[in-house]
């Protein structure tokens, strides 16, 4: 199933307006699954290839800097990405586990005009 994360401010954009683009990359190389204690996949842990990524200026990540669905871990070299904001409380409570799947594909950058988002196939 394909999950799309679009910036909160852009939620009103029509679904068909968001298309895949090769103009920008996420700067990483694979992701693992974030799972709730009941086994549901609720997000991904995306590992960066480029340790110099500045989340405040990167075209995609800057859209999500204050978004509760993303938790950036610069020291660890990854970003935890929740597919739904309602899982934020579960994340804060430490009730998520990381399932190692090392998925090297299945993600892309999506775009609508000058806005960027992300898509993951899980």
Residue pairs with C-beta under 8 A, 6 or more apart in sequence:
1 121
1 122
2 119
2 120
2 121
3 83
3 119
3 120
3 121
3 122
4 18
4 110
4 117
4 118
4 119
5 64
5 69
5 81
5 83
5 117
5 118
5 119
5 120
6 13
6 18
6 110
6 112
6 115
6 117
7 63
7 64
7 67
7 115
7 116
7 117
8 67
10 63
10 112
10 115
10 117
13 112
13 115
17 112
17 113
18 110
18 111
18 112
18 117
19 110
19 111
19 112
20 108
20 109
20 110
20 111
20 119
21 108
21 109
21 110
21 111
21 116
22 109
23 109
23 111
24 59
24 60
24 109
24 111
24 116
25 109
26 46
26 60
26 107
26 109
26 118
27 48
27 49
27 50
27 53
27 58
28 46
28 47
28 48
28 49
28 50
28 78
29 47
29 48
29 49
29 104
30 46
30 47
30 102
30 103
30 104
31 44
31 45
31 46
31 47
31 101
31 102
31 103
31 106
31 107
31 120
32 44
32 45
32 47
32 98
32 99
32 100
32 101
32 102
32 103
33 41
33 43
33 44
33 45
33 98
33 99
33 101
33 122
34 41
34 42
34 43
34 44
34 45
34 80
34 81
34 82
34 91
34 96
34 97
34 98
34 99
35 41
35 42
35 96
35 97
35 98
35 99
36 42
36 87
36 90
36 95
36 96
37 95
37 96
37 97
41 83
41 99
41 122
42 82
42 83
42 84
42 87
42 90
42 96
43 69
43 80
43 81
43 82
43 83
43 87
43 91
43 96
44 80
44 81
44 83
44 103
44 107
44 120
44 122
45 78
45 79
45 80
45 81
45 98
46 78
46 79
46 80
46 81
46 107
47 77
47 78
48 77
48 78
48 79
51 77
53 61
55 61
55 62
55 65
55 72
55 79
56 62
56 65
59 116
60 109
60 116
60 117
60 118
61 70
61 72
61 79
63 115
63 116
63 117
64 70
65 72
67 85
68 82
68 85
68 88
69 81
69 82
69 83
69 84
69 85
69 88
70 79
70 80
70 81
70 82
71 79
71 80
71 82
71 91
72 79
73 79
73 80
80 91
80 96
81 118
81 120
82 88
82 91
83 120
83 122
87 96
90 96
105 121
106 120
106 121
106 122
107 118
107 119
107 120
107 121
108 118
108 119
109 116
109 117
109 118
109 119
110 116
110 117
110 118
110 119
111 117
